[in-house]
Amino acid sequence: MDNDIKTDKEPEAPAAEAEEKKPGEGPENTEETEAGATEEIGKKERKHLKKKISELESKLEAAEAEAAKCKAAAAEKDDKYLRLLAEFDNYKKRTAKEAESRYSAAYEDAVEALLPVFDNIERAAEYASDESSKNGLMLIISNFKDILAKMGVEQFGAPGEEFDPAIHNAAMHVDDEELGENVLAEVFLKGYKKGDKIIRHATVKVAN
């Protein structure tokens, strides 16, 4: 009976073989899982990098726009500076020219105011009754001419010169066959000029 009992029992399967493998377990499934995880990480990293690149591109665009704005502002300031510099230079030139013009006008007025005195001294020397007085007056005239020369003032107008309406004032005309055509027969008041500027026209008598 003991033998019957033993034969009736089926041999038990080894525990290791009896356990069935669950889905997803084993070396192949582990590699697939790791590969999937790596791919998922790669997607996240790419997404993160794309976001960073997009942010950097936006910042770059903003920086370029700000740089262009600053460049335009600098160009505008440079233009304003150059305009102000040109205006200031023109102002200096204009002011200097006006000052020179005022000085020249005052200078000419002062000389013109002294000319009648000089005319009277010349007349006095011409009609002086004694040699001593005449010599004294001639010395004054010589000194006065030297001063005018140093000031750049020239005297003009003498008999025989050709009449020029730009510098001579014709007070009278006379017919004289001995004199040439359109010449000065007599000078009543001598003229004075400084460069091209006429301080006083010569008052003359014109022949023919």
C-alpha positions as CSV (number, residue, x, y, z in Angstrom):
1,M,0.0,0.0,0.0
2,D,2.9,2.3,0.6
3,N,4.0,1.8,-2.9
4,D,0.6,2.7,-4.3
5,I,0.5,5.9,-2.3
6,K,3.8,7.0,-3.6
7,T,3.0,6.3,-7.2
8,D,-0.3,8.1,-7.0
9,K,1.5,11.4,-6.2
10,E,2.8,13.3,-9.1
11,P,6.3,14.8,-8.8
12,E,6.2,18.4,-7.8
13,A,7.8,20.9,-10.4
14,P,10.8,22.9,-9.3
15,A,9.8,26.2,-7.9
16,A,11.9,28.1,-10.3
17,E,10.3,26.4,-13.3
18,A,6.9,26.6,-11.8
19,E,7.0,30.3,-11.6
20,E,6.0,31.8,-14.9
21,K,7.6,34.9,-16.2
22,K,5.5,38.0,-15.9
23,P,5.1,40.3,-19.0
24,G,7.7,43.1,-19.1
25,E,10.3,41.2,-17.1
26,G,13.5,39.9,-18.4
27,P,16.7,41.3,-20.0
28,E,15.0,42.3,-23.3
29,N,12.2,44.2,-21.6
30,T,14.7,46.0,-19.3
31,E,16.7,47.3,-22.3
32,E,13.5,48.5,-24.0
33,T,12.5,50.4,-20.8
34,E,15.9,52.0,-20.5
35,A,15.8,53.0,-24.2
36,G,12.3,54.5,-23.7
37,A,13.4,56.4,-20.7
38,T,16.5,57.7,-22.5
39,E,14.3,58.8,-25.4
40,E,11.9,60.5,-23.1
41,I,14.8,62.4,-21.4
42,G,16.1,63.3,-24.9
43,K,12.7,64.8,-25.8
44,K,12.6,66.8,-22.7
45,E,16.1,68.1,-23.2
46,R,15.4,69.0,-26.8
47,K,12.3,70.8,-25.7
48,H,14.2,72.6,-23.0
49,L,16.9,73.6,-25.4
50,K,14.4,74.8,-28.0
51,K,12.8,77.0,-25.3
52,K,16.2,78.3,-24.3
53,I,17.1,79.0,-27.9
54,S,13.8,80.8,-28.5
55,E,14.4,82.9,-25.4
56,L,17.9,83.8,-26.5
57,E,16.7,84.7,-30.0
58,S,14.1,86.9,-28.4
59,K,16.7,88.6,-26.2
60,L,19.0,89.0,-29.2
61,E,16.2,90.6,-31.3
62,A,15.5,92.9,-28.4
63,A,19.2,93.8,-28.0
64,E,19.5,94.4,-31.7
65,A,16.5,96.7,-31.6
66,E,17.9,98.5,-28.6
67,A,21.2,98.9,-30.3
68,A,19.6,100.2,-33.5
69,K,17.6,102.7,-31.3
70,C,20.8,103.8,-29.5
71,K,22.6,104.1,-32.9
72,A,19.8,106.3,-34.3
73,A,19.8,108.4,-31.1
74,A,23.6,108.8,-31.3
75,A,23.3,109.8,-35.0
76,E,20.7,112.3,-34.2
77,K,22.8,113.8,-31.4
78,D,25.8,113.9,-33.7
79,D,23.7,115.7,-36.3
80,K,22.5,118.2,-33.7
81,Y,26.1,118.7,-32.4
82,L,27.4,119.3,-36.0
83,R,24.5,121.8,-36.6
84,L,25.2,123.6,-33.4
85,L,28.9,123.7,-34.2
86,A,28.2,125.1,-37.6
87,E,25.8,127.7,-36.2
88,F,28.3,128.7,-33.6
89,D,31.1,129.0,-36.2
90,N,28.8,131.1,-38.4
91,Y,27.9,133.2,-35.3
92,K,31.6,133.8,-34.5
93,K,32.3,134.8,-38.1
94,R,29.2,137.0,-38.2
95,T,30.1,138.6,-34.9
96,A,33.7,139.2,-35.9
97,K,32.6,140.7,-39.2
98,E,30.1,143.0,-37.5
99,A,32.7,144.0,-34.9
100,E,35.2,144.7,-37.7
101,S,32.5,146.6,-39.6
102,R,31.6,148.7,-36.5
103,Y,35.3,149.3,-35.8
104,S,35.9,150.3,-39.4
105,A,32.9,152.6,-39.5
106,A,34.0,154.3,-36.2
107,Y,37.5,154.5,-37.6
108,E,36.4,156.1,-40.8
109,D,34.1,158.5,-38.9
110,A,36.9,159.6,-36.7
111,V,39.2,160.2,-39.7
112,E,36.5,162.1,-41.6
113,A,35.9,164.3,-38.6
114,L,39.6,165.3,-38.5
115,L,39.8,166.0,-42.3
116,P,38.2,169.5,-42.1
117,V,40.9,170.5,-39.5
118,F,43.6,169.2,-41.8
119,D,42.0,171.1,-44.8
120,N,42.2,174.3,-42.7
121,I,45.9,173.7,-41.8
122,E,46.7,173.2,-45.5
123,R,44.9,176.4,-46.4
124,A,46.7,178.2,-43.6
125,A,50.0,177.0,-44.9
126,E,49.2,178.0,-48.4
127,Y,48.3,181.6,-47.4
128,A,50.8,182.0,-44.6
129,S,52.4,185.5,-44.6
130,D,55.7,184.6,-43.2
131,E,58.1,181.8,-43.8
132,S,58.4,180.7,-40.1
133,S,54.6,180.2,-39.8
134,K,54.5,178.4,-43.1
135,N,57.3,176.1,-42.1
136,G,55.6,175.3,-38.8
137,L,52.3,174.5,-40.6
138,M,54.1,172.4,-43.2
139,L,55.7,170.4,-40.4
140,I,52.2,169.8,-38.9
141,I,50.9,168.7,-42.3
142,S,53.8,166.3,-42.8
143,N,53.2,164.7,-39.4
144,F,49.5,164.4,-40.1
145,K,50.2,162.7,-43.4
146,D,52.6,160.3,-41.7
147,I,49.9,159.4,-39.2
148,L,47.3,158.9,-41.9
149,A,49.8,156.7,-43.8
150,K,50.4,154.5,-40.7
151,M,46.6,154.2,-40.4
152,G,46.4,153.0,-44.0
153,V,44.6,156.2,-45.2
154,E,45.6,157.5,-48.6
155,Q,45.1,160.9,-50.1
156,F,44.0,161.3,-53.7
157,G,42.9,164.0,-56.1
158,A,45.3,166.3,-57.9
159,P,45.0,168.5,-61.0
160,G,45.7,166.5,-64.2
161,E,44.3,163.2,-62.9
162,E,41.6,161.5,-64.9
163,F,38.1,162.1,-63.6
164,D,36.5,159.0,-62.0
165,P,32.9,159.4,-60.8
166,A,33.5,156.6,-58.3
167,I,35.9,158.7,-56.3
168,H,35.5,162.3,-57.5
169,N,32.6,164.6,-57.0
170,A,32.4,167.0,-59.9
171,A,31.4,170.4,-58.6
172,M,32.1,172.3,-61.8
173,H,33.0,171.9,-65.4
174,V,35.3,174.0,-67.5
175,D,36.3,174.1,-71.2
176,D,40.0,174.3,-71.5
177,E,41.8,173.4,-74.7
178,E,45.1,173.1,-72.9
179,L,43.8,170.3,-70.7
180,G,43.0,166.8,-71.8
181,E,39.5,165.3,-72.1
182,N,37.8,164.5,-68.8
183,V,40.6,165.5,-66.5
184,L,40.8,167.4,-63.2
185,A,41.3,171.1,-63.8
186,E,41.2,172.0,-60.1
187,V,40.8,170.3,-56.7
188,F,38.7,172.0,-54.1
189,L,38.8,169.3,-51.5
190,K,41.2,166.3,-51.6
191,G,39.8,162.8,-51.2
192,Y,40.7,160.1,-48.8
193,K,40.3,156.4,-48.8
194,K,41.3,153.3,-46.8
195,G,41.8,150.4,-49.1
196,D,38.8,150.2,-51.4
197,K,36.6,152.2,-48.9
198,I,36.2,155.9,-49.8
199,I,36.2,158.0,-46.6
200,R,35.7,161.3,-48.5
201,H,35.2,161.9,-52.2
202,A,37.4,164.5,-53.8
203,T,35.5,167.7,-54.8
204,V,36.9,168.8,-58.2
205,K,36.5,170.9,-61.3
206,V,36.4,168.8,-64.5
207,A,37.8,170.0,-67.7
208,N,36.0,169.5,-71.1
